[in-house]
Amino acid sequence: MGVRAAIAMAAVIGAMAVTNTDAVAREVVPFKARVEPGTIVVRTKERRLYYVRGDGTAFRYRVAVGRPDKQWFGEARINGKHVRPAWSPPREVKRDNPRLPDVIPGGAPNNPMGERALTLDLDEYAIHGTNRPNSIGTYASYGCIRMFNEDIIDLFDQVSVGTRVVVER
């Protein structure tokens, strides 16, 4: 293989790696539900989050959800938007992992909140990024909804404090 052919092959392989990545998993899909546009719907069983648009579609994102014994269902509202938030483990997490520090600074590689967090007015739950992208699509958390960092940034930019969140089975 000549040098030009090798360079062309490397460019094609590099482009395939970028376009086939799971890092940004959002897509526009048809969505029929009895919720107002602007609502976030999390379908736990699907491990998908939908941001409902006004035209019969929704942005769909792959997410990680609570482990079966840590799941919750119902409604909440976004009560805070945070960029690169620090993380203080909730009591239950700290009890299960006593070696965790009291606070992990925002941006630290071991901070599980990722690049953005949308806190909810229900207990200590949030929709947030992650430092464990391999957990997306699984039952992994203590009840929070985890997203790829690129996807939480996208959602973060579209929603506001007060946005309704519905978590379904």
DATA-V836295 format. One record per pair of residues at least 6 apart in sequence whose C-alpha atoms are under 7 Angstrom apart, sorted by the first residue. I is the first residue (numbers start at 1). J is the second residue. D is the distance in whole Angstrom. If there is no record, write none. Layout:
BEGIN
i={I | I}
j={J | J}
d={D | D}
END
This chain:
BEGIN
i={23 | 23 | 24 | 24 | 24 | 25 | 25 | 26 | 26 | 26 | 26 | 27 | 27 | 27 | 28 | 28 | 28 | 28 | 29 | 29 | 29 | 29 | 30 | 30 | 30 | 31 | 31 | 31 | 32 | 37 | 37 | 37 | 38 | 38 | 38 | 38 | 39 | 39 | 39 | 39 | 39 | 40 | 40 | 40 | 40 | 40 | 40 | 40 | 41 | 41 | 41 | 41 | 41 | 41 | 42 | 42 | 42 | 42 | 42 | 42 | 43 | 43 | 43 | 43 | 44 | 44 | 44 | 44 | 45 | 47 | 47 | 47 | 47 | 47 | 47 | 48 | 48 | 48 | 48 | 49 | 49 | 49 | 49 | 50 | 50 | 50 | 50 | 51 | 51 | 51 | 52 | 52 | 62 | 62 | 62 | 63 | 63 | 63 | 63 | 63 | 64 | 64 | 64 | 64 | 64 | 64 | 64 | 64 | 64 | 65 | 65 | 65 | 65 | 65 | 65 | 65 | 65 | 66 | 66 | 66 | 66 | 66 | 66 | 67 | 67 | 67 | 67 | 68 | 70 | 70 | 71 | 72 | 73 | 73 | 73 | 74 | 74 | 74 | 75 | 75 | 75 | 76 | 76 | 76 | 76 | 76 | 76 | 77 | 77 | 77 | 77 | 77 | 77 | 78 | 78 | 78 | 78 | 78 | 78 | 78 | 78 | 79 | 79 | 79 | 79 | 79 | 80 | 80 | 80 | 81 | 81 | 81 | 82 | 82 | 82 | 83 | 83 | 83 | 84 | 84 | 84 | 84 | 84 | 85 | 85 | 85 | 85 | 86 | 86 | 86 | 86 | 87 | 87 | 87 | 87 | 87 | 87 | 88 | 88 | 88 | 89 | 94 | 104 | 105 | 109 | 110 | 111 | 112 | 112 | 113 | 113 | 113 | 114 | 114 | 114 | 114 | 114 | 115 | 115 | 116 | 116 | 116 | 116 | 117 | 117 | 117 | 117 | 118 | 118 | 118 | 119 | 119 | 119 | 120 | 125 | 125 | 126 | 126 | 127 | 127 | 127 | 128 | 128 | 128 | 128 | 129 | 129 | 129 | 129 | 129 | 130 | 130 | 130 | 130 | 133 | 136 | 136}
j={148 | 150 | 148 | 150 | 151 | 61 | 62 | 59 | 60 | 61 | 151 | 59 | 60 | 61 | 57 | 58 | 59 | 60 | 57 | 58 | 59 | 60 | 56 | 57 | 58 | 56 | 57 | 58 | 56 | 52 | 53 | 54 | 51 | 52 | 53 | 163 | 51 | 52 | 163 | 164 | 165 | 49 | 50 | 51 | 52 | 164 | 165 | 166 | 49 | 50 | 51 | 165 | 166 | 167 | 48 | 49 | 50 | 166 | 167 | 168 | 49 | 167 | 168 | 169 | 65 | 167 | 168 | 169 | 169 | 62 | 63 | 64 | 65 | 137 | 138 | 60 | 61 | 62 | 63 | 60 | 61 | 62 | 63 | 58 | 59 | 60 | 61 | 58 | 59 | 60 | 58 | 59 | 136 | 137 | 147 | 136 | 137 | 145 | 146 | 147 | 135 | 136 | 137 | 138 | 139 | 140 | 145 | 146 | 147 | 138 | 139 | 140 | 141 | 143 | 144 | 145 | 146 | 139 | 140 | 141 | 142 | 143 | 144 | 139 | 140 | 141 | 142 | 139 | 142 | 143 | 143 | 143 | 167 | 168 | 169 | 166 | 167 | 168 | 165 | 166 | 167 | 120 | 121 | 122 | 164 | 165 | 166 | 120 | 121 | 162 | 163 | 164 | 165 | 118 | 119 | 120 | 121 | 161 | 162 | 163 | 164 | 119 | 120 | 121 | 161 | 162 | 118 | 119 | 161 | 117 | 118 | 119 | 116 | 117 | 118 | 115 | 116 | 117 | 106 | 107 | 114 | 115 | 116 | 106 | 113 | 116 | 117 | 103 | 104 | 105 | 106 | 103 | 104 | 105 | 106 | 111 | 113 | 102 | 103 | 104 | 102 | 100 | 111 | 111 | 131 | 131 | 131 | 130 | 131 | 128 | 129 | 130 | 128 | 129 | 130 | 131 | 149 | 129 | 149 | 128 | 129 | 152 | 153 | 126 | 127 | 128 | 129 | 126 | 127 | 128 | 125 | 126 | 127 | 126 | 143 | 144 | 144 | 145 | 144 | 145 | 146 | 145 | 146 | 147 | 152 | 146 | 147 | 148 | 149 | 152 | 146 | 147 | 148 | 149 | 148 | 146 | 147}
d={6 | 7 | 7 | 6 | 6 | 6 | 6 | 6 | 5 | 4 | 7 | 6 | 5 | 7 | 6 | 6 | 5 | 6 | 5 | 6 | 6 | 7 | 6 | 4 | 6 | 5 | 5 | 6 | 6 | 5 | 5 | 5 | 6 | 5 | 6 | 7 | 6 | 5 | 6 | 5 | 6 | 7 | 6 | 5 | 6 | 6 | 5 | 6 | 6 | 5 | 6 | 6 | 5 | 6 | 6 | 4 | 6 | 6 | 5 | 6 | 6 | 6 | 5 | 6 | 6 | 7 | 6 | 5 | 6 | 6 | 5 | 6 | 6 | 6 | 7 | 7 | 6 | 5 | 5 | 6 | 5 | 6 | 6 | 6 | 5 | 5 | 6 | 5 | 5 | 7 | 4 | 7 | 7 | 6 | 7 | 5 | 5 | 6 | 5 | 5 | 6 | 4 | 5 | 5 | 6 | 6 | 6 | 5 | 7 | 7 | 5 | 6 | 6 | 6 | 6 | 5 | 7 | 5 | 6 | 4 | 5 | 4 | 6 | 5 | 5 | 6 | 6 | 7 | 5 | 5 | 5 | 7 | 5 | 6 | 7 | 6 | 5 | 7 | 6 | 5 | 6 | 6 | 6 | 6 | 6 | 5 | 7 | 6 | 6 | 5 | 5 | 5 | 6 | 6 | 6 | 5 | 6 | 5 | 5 | 5 | 7 | 6 | 5 | 6 | 5 | 6 | 6 | 5 | 6 | 6 | 5 | 7 | 6 | 5 | 6 | 6 | 5 | 7 | 5 | 6 | 6 | 5 | 5 | 5 | 7 | 7 | 7 | 7 | 6 | 4 | 4 | 6 | 5 | 7 | 7 | 7 | 7 | 6 | 4 | 6 | 7 | 6 | 6 | 7 | 7 | 7 | 7 | 5 | 5 | 6 | 5 | 5 | 7 | 4 | 4 | 6 | 6 | 6 | 6 | 6 | 6 | 6 | 6 | 6 | 6 | 4 | 7 | 5 | 5 | 6 | 6 | 4 | 6 | 5 | 6 | 5 | 5 | 6 | 6 | 5 | 6 | 6 | 5 | 6 | 6 | 6 | 5 | 6 | 5 | 6 | 6 | 6 | 6 | 6 | 6 | 7 | 7}
END
